Amino acid sequence: MPHYQTWEEFSRAAEKLYLSDPMKVRVVLKYRHCDGNLCIKVTDDVVSIFRKQPARCFWNSQIKALSCNKHQN
């Protein structure tokens, strides 16, 4: 299972996996309270990709991106 270090690499790989067969792909989010990490797994049961990062960093960056997209529309 490939573990991606940067969000950009992970998002490109996840998008590529999704576009190959959207009906089979699923995303699993798991918050690990013991170390404060958010684990993200994208799989189609044949290929799986994985990313782990501090939950606070993930939510802050994604909320900023979402609010920027809302203001542009």
Phi and psi in degrees as GROMACS dihedral restraints (atoms count N, CA, C in turn):
[ dihedral_restraints ]
;  ai    aj    ak    al  type     phi  dphi    fc
    3     4     5     6     1   -65.7    20    10
    4     5     6     7     1   136.9    20    10
    6     7     8     9     1  -112.1    20    10
    7     8     9    10     1   117.5    20    10
    9    10    11    12     1   -93.0    20    10
   10    11    12    13     1   138.5    20    10
   12    13    14    15     1   -86.7    20    10
   13    14    15    16     1   -32.7    20    10
   15    16    17    18     1  -112.9    20    10
   16    17    18    19     1   151.3    20    10
   18    19    20    21     1   -65.4    20    10
   19    20    21    22     1   -36.6    20    10
   21    22    23    24     1   -62.1    20    10
   22    23    24    25     1   -46.4    20    10
   24    25    26    27     1   -61.6    20    10
   25    26    27    28     1   -44.8    20    10
   27    28    29    30     1   -62.9    20    10
   28    29    30    31     1   -45.4    20    10
   30    31    32    33     1   -66.6    20    10
   31    32    33    34     1   -36.8    20    10
   33    34    35    36     1   -64.5    20    10
   34    35    36    37     1   -44.5    20    10
   36    37    38    39     1   -65.2    20    10
   37    38    39    40     1   -40.0    20    10
   39    40    41    42     1   -65.7    20    10
   40    41    42    43     1   -41.4    20    10
   42    43    44    45     1   -65.0    20    10
   43    44    45    46     1   -41.6    20    10
   45    46    47    48     1   -62.3    20    10
   46    47    48    49     1   -43.2    20    10
   48    49    50    51     1   -63.9    20    10
   49    50    51    52     1   -42.6    20    10
   51    52    53    54     1   -63.3    20    10
   52    53    54    55     1   -43.4    20    10
   54    55    56    57     1   -69.2    20    10
   55    56    57    58     1   -22.0    20    10
   57    58    59    60     1   -68.3    20    10
   58    59    60    61     1   -36.9    20    10
   60    61    62    63     1  -164.3    20    10
   61    62    63    64     1    86.8    20    10
   63    64    65    66     1   -59.4    20    10
   64    65    66    67     1   -27.1    20    10
   66    67    68    69     1   -76.3    20    10
   67    68    69    70     1   -17.0    20    10
   69    70    71    72     1  -101.9    20    10
   70    71    72    73     1   -15.8    20    10
   72    73    74    75     1   -81.9    20    10
   73    74    75    76     1   139.1    20    10
   75    76    77    78     1  -137.6    20    10
   76    77    78    79     1   156.9    20    10
   78    79    80    81     1  -119.4    20    10
   79    80    81    82     1   133.8    20    10
   81    82    83    84     1  -118.9    20    10
   82    83    84    85     1   123.4    20    10
   84    85    86    87     1  -109.2    20    10
   85    86    87    88     1   132.2    20    10
   87    88    89    90     1  -136.9    20    10
   88    89    90    91     1   122.1    20    10
   90    91    92    93     1   -93.9    20    10
   91    92    93    94     1   125.5    20    10
   93    94    95    96     1  -100.8    20    10
   94    95    96    97     1   102.0    20    10
   96    97    98    99     1   -63.4    20    10
   97    98    99   100     1   -33.3    20    10
   99   100   101   102     1   -61.3    20    10
  100   101   102   103     1   -33.8    20    10
  102   103   104   105     1  -123.5    20    10
  103   104   105   106     1     2.9    20    10
  105   106   107   108     1    71.4    20    10
  106   107   108   109     1    21.8    20    10
  108   109   110   111     1   -98.2    20    10
  109   110   111   112     1   149.8    20    10
  111   112   113   114     1  -106.7    20    10
  112   113   114   115     1   122.7    20    10
  114   115   116   117     1  -102.4    20    10
  115   116   117   118     1   127.8    20    10
  117   118   119   120     1  -120.0    20    10
  118   119   120   121     1   125.9    20    10
  120   121   122   123     1  -126.2    20    10
  121   122   123   124     1   130.8    20    10
  123   124   125   126     1  -118.9    20    10
  124   125   126   127     1   126.8    20    10
  126   127   128   129     1  -145.4    20    10
  127   128   129   130     1   154.1    20    10
  129   130   131   132     1  -122.2    20    10
  130   131   132   133     1    21.3    20    10
  132   133   134   135     1    73.7    20    10
  133   134   135   136     1    -8.7    20    10
  135   136   137   138     1  -110.2    20    10
  136   137   138   139     1   -47.3    20    10
  138   139   140   141     1  -115.6    20    10
  139   140   141   142     1   136.7    20    10
  141   142   143   144     1  -129.3    20    10
  142   143   144   145     1   139.8    20    10
  144   145   146   147     1  -124.5    20    10
  145   146   147   148     1   153.5    20    10
  147   148   149   150     1  -140.7    20    10
  148   149   150   151     1   144.3    20    10
  150   151   152   153     1  -144.9    20    10
  151   152   153   154     1   136.2    20    10
  153   154   155   156     1  -129.3    20    10
  154   155   156   157     1   131.7    20    10
  156   157   158   159     1  -155.3    20    10
  157   158   159   160     1   162.2    20    10
  159   160   161   162     1   -58.9    20    10
  160   161   162   163     1   132.3    20    10
  162   163   164   165     1   -61.0    20    10
  163   164   165   166     1   -39.2    20    10
  165   166   167   168     1   -60.3    20    10
  166   167   168   169     1   -42.6    20    10
  168   169   170   171     1   -63.9    20    10
  169   170   171   172     1   -41.3    20    10
  171   172   173   174     1   -63.0    20    10
  172   173   174   175     1   -51.5    20    10
  174   175   176   177     1   -65.8    20    10
  175   176   177   178     1   -40.8    20    10
  177   178   179   180     1   -61.0    20    10
  178   179   180   181     1   -47.4    20    10
  180   181   182   183     1   -68.7    20    10
  181   182   183   184     1   -38.1    20    10
  183   184   185   186     1   -72.1    20    10
  184   185   186   187     1   -36.1    20    10
  186   187   188   189     1   -66.5    20    10
  187   188   189   190     1   -40.9    20    10
  189   190   191   192     1   -62.2    20    10
  190   191   192   193     1   -44.0    20    10
  192   193   194   195     1   -63.4    20    10
  193   194   195   196     1   -41.3    20    10
  195   196   197   198     1   -65.2    20    10
  196   197   198   199     1   -44.2    20    10
  198   199   200   201     1   -67.9    20    10
  199   200   201   202     1   -33.9    20    10
  201   202   203   204     1   -65.7    20    10
  202   203   204   205     1   -40.4    20    10
  204   205   206   207     1   -65.2    20    10
  205   206   207   208     1   -36.9    20    10
  207   208   209   210     1   -65.6    20    10
  208   209   210   211     1   -40.4    20    10
  210   211   212   213     1   -71.8    20    10
  211   212   213   214     1   -25.3    20    10
  213   214   215   216     1   -77.3    20    10
  214   215   216   217     1   -25.2    20    10
